[in-house]
């Protein structure tokens, strides 16, 4: 264990598998034997968001969520912890790497997965981290409507920036008037997130900016990556992740980043940790690449354990 400039920094010596491509989709109905509940949510700005709820895998975990027997049909929402998963850009709730994360987290809590706007079966177009905070808020509110009293948000890459901005906008101090239907988080995990906007310091990020800003790039996104991208620039520019982090305390915050991330080098998580004023835990993972694809089962399990321990 070593200490960085801010936050509580832990270096894991578990070597994750190399980063892999997103690949084909996998049906979310795989969990139907445990009683997956599927629903289209509506955001504050009227976009429909495809979401799924899965109960925890057993009755003895910390979530307090009841398990359902094989083939039982509908889910049995619980009253304890639920983990809401925010995927990365060009992902959706049916992608294999998102399903794998959901399965890992279900050992510790019930799980809500959803597809951001412009992704999968959700409506609208992707704003690449701006209006997506409304999508996450709708998913968190749904989790609380199902009866869960504790919500941890876990985001990857673009989703990692969204969980930070969402937590800042729905500070824990607001929960008294939000109540059980509120959008606030009780713990936040950001994996492989950028610290600042418009970063072009790596080749993958230069390709991503081409994809988002050029008409031909957006066509590639739509037809090649099944991601519909909004064609206008941000106006106004939303608060950046590093600007959002100081507003998250006292909500527990974990920042996870690989030291071989091809998109965002390690100065990004260190900036985020420094902005937290020693409030955040920072895990720098040796050998890890970028986001869901690079997070192996051992790391996902450790994230699930952290969420269960810190969500109150």
C-alpha positions in Angstrom: 0.0 0.0 0.0 1.3 3.4 -0.9 0.0 7.0 -0.4 -0.5 9.4 -3.3 -0.9 13.1 -3.2 -4.5 12.9 -2.0 -7.0 10.2 -1.1 -6.3 6.8 0.3 -4.3 5.0 -2.4 -4.2 1.2 -2.6 -2.2 -0.6 -5.3 -3.6 -4.1 -6.0 -1.2 -6.7 -7.3 -3.9 -8.8 -8.9 -3.2 -8.7 -12.7 -6.4 -8.1 -14.7 -6.9 -9.6 -18.1 -6.0 -7.4 -21.1 -8.5 -4.9 -22.4 -10.8 -6.4 -25.0 -13.2 -5.1 -27.6 -16.9 -4.7 -26.8 -18.0 -7.5 -29.2 -21.5 -8.7 -29.7 -24.5 -8.2 -27.5 -25.8 -10.7 -25.0 -29.4 -10.8 -24.1 -30.3 -9.4 -20.6 -33.0 -12.1 -20.5 -30.2 -14.5 -19.3 -31.2 -13.5 -15.7 -34.9 -14.3 -16.2 -34.5 -17.5 -14.2 -33.7 -15.2 -11.2 -36.6 -12.8 -12.0 -35.3 -9.8 -13.9 -37.6 -6.9 -14.0 -37.3 -4.8 -17.2 -38.8 -1.3 -17.6 -38.6 1.8 -19.7 -38.0 4.8 -17.5 -38.6 8.4 -18.4 -36.1 11.1 -17.6 -36.7 14.6 -16.4 -36.3 15.8 -20.0 -38.6 13.2 -21.5 -36.2 10.6 -22.8 -37.1 6.9 -22.5 -34.4 4.8 -20.8 -34.2 1.0 -21.0 -33.5 -0.4 -17.5 -33.4 -3.8 -15.8 -33.5 -4.8 -12.1 -32.0 -8.0 -10.8 -32.3 -9.2 -7.2 -29.2 -10.2 -5.3 -28.0 -13.8 -5.8 -28.6 -14.9 -2.3 -30.6 -13.9 0.8 -27.5 -13.7 3.1 -25.7 -10.8 1.4 -25.6 -7.2 2.8 -28.3 -5.8 0.5 -31.1 -7.4 2.4 -32.7 -8.3 -0.9 -34.7 -11.5 -1.4 -33.5 -14.0 -4.0 -36.0 -15.6 -6.3 -36.0 -19.3 -7.2 -35.2 -20.5 -10.7 -38.1 -19.9 -13.1 -40.1 -17.9 -10.6 -40.8 -15.0 -12.9 -41.0 -11.5 -11.4 -38.2 -10.0 -9.3 -38.6 -9.6 -5.6 -37.4 -6.0 -4.8 -35.6 -5.7 -1.5 -35.1 -3.0 1.1 -31.3 -2.9 1.4 -28.4 -2.1 -1.0 -28.8 -1.8 -4.7 -25.9 -1.1 -7.1 -26.8 1.0 -10.2 -24.3 0.4 -13.0 -23.5 3.2 -15.5 -21.8 1.8 -18.6 -19.2 3.5 -20.9 -19.7 5.2 -24.2 -21.0 2.8 -27.0 -22.1 0.2 -24.3 -25.6 -0.8 -23.2 -27.1 -2.9 -20.6 -27.0 -6.1 -22.8 -23.3 -5.9 -23.6 -21.3 -8.9 -22.3 -19.0 -6.7 -20.2 -21.9 -4.9 -18.6 -23.6 -8.3 -17.9 -20.4 -9.6 -16.4 -20.1 -6.6 -14.0 -23.8 -7.0 -13.0 -23.3 -10.7 -12.2 -20.3 -9.8 -10.0 -22.1 -7.1 -8.2 -25.2 -9.3 -7.6 -23.2 -11.3 -5.1 -23.3 -8.2 -2.8 -26.5 -6.4 -3.7 -29.4 -6.1 -6.0 -28.4 -4.5 -9.3 -29.9 -2.0 -11.7 -28.4 -1.7 -15.2 -29.6 0.7 -17.9 -28.7 2.0 -21.3 -27.8 5.6 -21.6 -29.7 7.7 -24.1 -28.6 7.0 -27.6 -27.5 3.5 -26.7 -29.3 0.2 -27.1 -33.0 0.3 -26.8 -33.1 3.7 -25.0 -34.4 6.8 -26.8 -32.7 10.1 -27.6 -29.1 10.7 -28.6 -25.9 10.5 -26.6 -24.5 13.8 -25.3 -21.3 12.0 -24.2 -21.6 12.8 -20.5 -23.8 15.9 -20.3 -27.5 15.1 -20.2 -26.7 11.5 -19.1 -26.9 12.6 -15.5 -30.7 12.7 -16.0 -30.6 9.0 -17.2 -28.7 8.0 -14.0 -31.0 10.0 -11.8 -34.0 8.2 -13.3 -32.4 4.8 -12.6 -31.5 5.7 -9.0 -35.0 7.0 -8.4 -36.5 3.7 -9.8 -34.2 1.7 -7.4 -35.6 3.7 -4.5 -39.2 3.3 -5.7 -38.6 -0.5 -5.6 -37.9 -0.1 -1.9 -34.2 0.1 -1.6 -32.9 2.3 1.1 -29.2 2.3 0.1 -28.0 3.0 -3.5 -24.4 2.8 -4.7 -23.6 4.1 -8.2 -20.8 2.5 -10.2 -19.7 4.1 -13.5 -17.2 3.2 -16.1 -15.4 5.7 -18.4 -18.1 8.0 -19.6 -20.3 6.5 -16.9 -17.6 7.2 -14.4 -17.7 10.9 -15.2 -21.5 10.7 -15.0 -21.6 9.2 -11.5 -19.3 12.0 -10.3 -21.4 14.8 -11.8 -24.6 13.1 -10.6 -23.4 12.8 -7.0 -22.4 16.4 -7.0 -25.8 17.5 -8.3 -27.7 15.3 -5.9 -25.6 15.8 -2.7 -26.3 13.7 0.3 -27.3 16.7 2.3 -30.4 16.9 0.1 -31.7 13.5 1.0 -33.9 14.8 3.9 -36.3 16.4 1.4 -35.7 13.9 -1.4 -36.7 10.9 0.8 -36.8 7.4 -0.5 -37.8 8.5 -4.0 -34.8 10.8 -4.3 -31.9 10.5 -6.8 -29.1 10.8 -4.3 -26.4 8.2 -4.0 -25.1 6.7 -0.7 -21.8 5.6 -2.2 -20.0 6.4 -5.5 -17.5 4.4 -7.5 -15.9 5.9 -10.6 -13.8 3.6 -12.8 -11.5 4.9 -15.7 -13.1 8.3 -15.7 -11.5 11.5 -17.2 -10.8 14.4 -14.9 -11.4 17.1 -17.5 -13.3 17.6 -20.7 -11.9 17.8 -24.3 -8.8 15.7 -23.5 -7.0 14.7 -26.7 -3.7 13.5 -25.3 -4.0 9.9 -26.5 -4.7 8.3 -29.9 -8.0 6.6 -28.7 -9.3 10.0 -27.4 -8.4 11.7 -30.7 -10.4 9.0 -32.5 -13.3 9.4 -30.1 -13.4 13.2 -30.7 -13.5 12.5 -34.5 -16.4 10.1 -33.9 -18.4 12.7 -31.9 -17.6 15.9 -33.8 -17.7 14.8 -37.5 -20.8 13.9 -39.4 -19.1 10.8 -40.9 -17.9 9.9 -37.4 -21.4 10.1 -36.0 -22.6 7.9 -38.9 -19.9 5.3 -38.0 -21.2 5.6 -34.4 -24.8 5.0 -35.4 -24.3 2.1 -37.9 -21.0 0.6 -36.7 -21.3 1.0 -33.0 -25.1 1.2 -32.5 -24.7 4.6 -30.8 -26.7 7.6 -31.8 -24.8 10.8 -31.0 -26.2 14.3 -30.6 -24.9 16.6 -33.4 -24.5 19.9 -31.4 -21.8 21.0 -29.1 -22.4 21.4 -25.4 -24.1 24.7 -24.5 -23.4 25.4 -21.7 -20.4 23.2 -21.0 -21.3 21.1 -18.0 -19.2 21.0 -14.9 -16.2 18.7 -15.4 -15.6 15.7 -13.2 -12.7 17.4 -11.3 -15.0 20.3 -10.6 -17.7 18.0 -9.3 -15.6 15.9 -6.9 -15.3 18.5 -4.1 -19.1 18.7 -3.9 -19.6 14.9 -3.3 -18.4 14.7 0.3 -19.6 13.4 2.7 -20.8 10.6 0.4 -18.1 7.9 0.2 -16.2 8.0 -3.0 -13.9 5.4 -4.7 -11.8 6.2 -7.8 -10.4 3.2 -9.7 -8.0 3.5 -12.6 -5.6 1.3 -14.5 -2.0 2.3 -14.9 -2.2 1.0 -18.5 -5.3 2.9 -19.4 -5.0 3.8 -23.1 -7.5 6.6 -23.0 -6.7 8.6 -19.8 -3.3 8.4 -18.1 -2.9 8.3 -14.4 -2.8 12.0 -13.9 -6.6 12.0 -14.4 -7.4 9.8 -11.3 -4.8 11.6 -9.3 -6.4 15.0 -10.1 -9.7 13.6 -9.0 -8.3 12.3 -5.8 -6.6 15.6 -5.1 -9.8 17.5 -5.7 -11.6 15.4 -3.1 -9.4 16.9 -0.3 -8.4 13.5 1.0 -12.0 12.3 1.0 -11.8 9.7 -1.8 -10.2 6.3 -1.9 -8.0 5.8 -4.9 -7.1 2.4 -6.3 -4.4 2.4 -9.0 -4.5 -1.0 -10.6 -1.3 -2.4 -12.1 -1.7 -3.8 -15.6 -5.3 -2.7 -16.0 -6.5 -1.1 -19.2 -9.7 0.9 -19.7 -13.1 0.5 -18.2 -15.5 -2.5 -18.0 -13.5 -4.6 -20.5 -10.3 -4.4 -18.5 -11.9 -4.9 -15.0 -11.5 -8.6 -14.2 -13.8 -10.5 -11.9 -11.5 -10.0 -8.9 -11.6 -6.3 -9.2 -15.3 -6.2 -9.7 -15.7 -8.3 -6.6 -13.6 -5.9 -4.6 -15.7 -3.0 -5.9 -18.8 -4.8 -4.8 -17.3 -5.4 -1.4 -16.4 -1.7 -1.1 -19.9 -0.5 -2.1 -21.5 -2.9 0.4 -19.2 -1.6 3.2 -19.5 2.1 2.5 -23.1 2.7 1.4 -24.3 3.2 5.0 
